[in-house]
Amino acid sequence: MAQFNPLLWRGFLPPRSILMARTLVATPTKLEPARPEPLSSISEELGDCRRCKLCESKKQIVFGEGNPQARLVFVGQSPEDDEDLQGRPFVGPGGQLLDKMIEAMGLRREEIYLTTIVKCRPPTNRIPEADETALCSPFLARQIASIQPEVIVALGQFATQTLLKTHEGITHLRGRFHPYPAAGNQELSPLIQVMPTFHPSYLLKTPSAKKEVWLDLQEVAKALGISIPKRKS
């Protein structure tokens, strides 16, 4: 922007007008922070998605649900049978176990946000393929940018590797926080931390891993300043 030179305007403008003009030019305009994109707009754009081959076998899209301003977001791999039928995330046996873990943290399902990397159930609940993930994960990135949580709990290896853009295994990554890579590109977003842990469906097959998951969730509660209720004896 060109600098305002008061000498050029002497004799043409009264002194007070020159002073006001110099003040206006010298004072930078303060930009208002951009408002986050609402989840409803993202869901509307996703629509009855036909972007990949998963649309051929799914019954309905499972977008996600919960508090649109949640401090804590849980992200899984993809919908399974019960989720595909109901159109809601984490409502099957694994989801029921997750609900109990959330309650043990002193939280309610309505206070957090639950979603998955891929929004349609893959056939036989297989791991989503690269093209399916590439087409669907941008919608998750927009969900996270909309919610702007403080912590994301990545449930299972697939969710962890996709969110952190890594090939390292869940056993090596779990138990400590990792910065969410996309957060560095969100100028107005605070740093988002990702806590990888085992998926609830894995815990149903391997109950001995529940202790490790509980340790991970305690770290999440501590980071959020949540006081975990004492268990009844």
C-alpha angles and dihedrals in degrees: 000000000000115000118247110243111198092193091068092057100048110122092020101064131034114253093252092056091050090052092050092048092050090050093050093049093046094050111081118222112251110228117221114236112259113254115242116256108260118246089233091063091051092048091048092052091048087053117155089339119218096168097116140020093268087082088072095065106025122098096207142346118265104209101170138260143220140070111352089210097043120154089209129049127186116206124191135180106261141315118289130204099292093043091050090052097046100032091230130111123247101004099129127083092290091049092051089054090048090053089056091050091049090050090048087058089057094253136117126226089243091060096059135046125245126196145134139237093243118037099206128063113253115225112275087004090279122167111278114258124240096258092048091050093047092054096044106036094072088067089055090050089054091048090054091046089051096049096037095199124189094226135024119197108209108208113210136347099290095052091044096050092045095049095044095038092231141124095215117120126254093243090061096042103042124095098043138065124259126190115253103245097218092054090080089064094052103083095189097042124094118235109285118212124210122211112194117206140155120290117252090238088059090052091056088059096036109034091172089072092063090088092058092048091050090053089052092050091049088057089051091051091049092051090051094045092243118155108221112223116244113255117247112248 
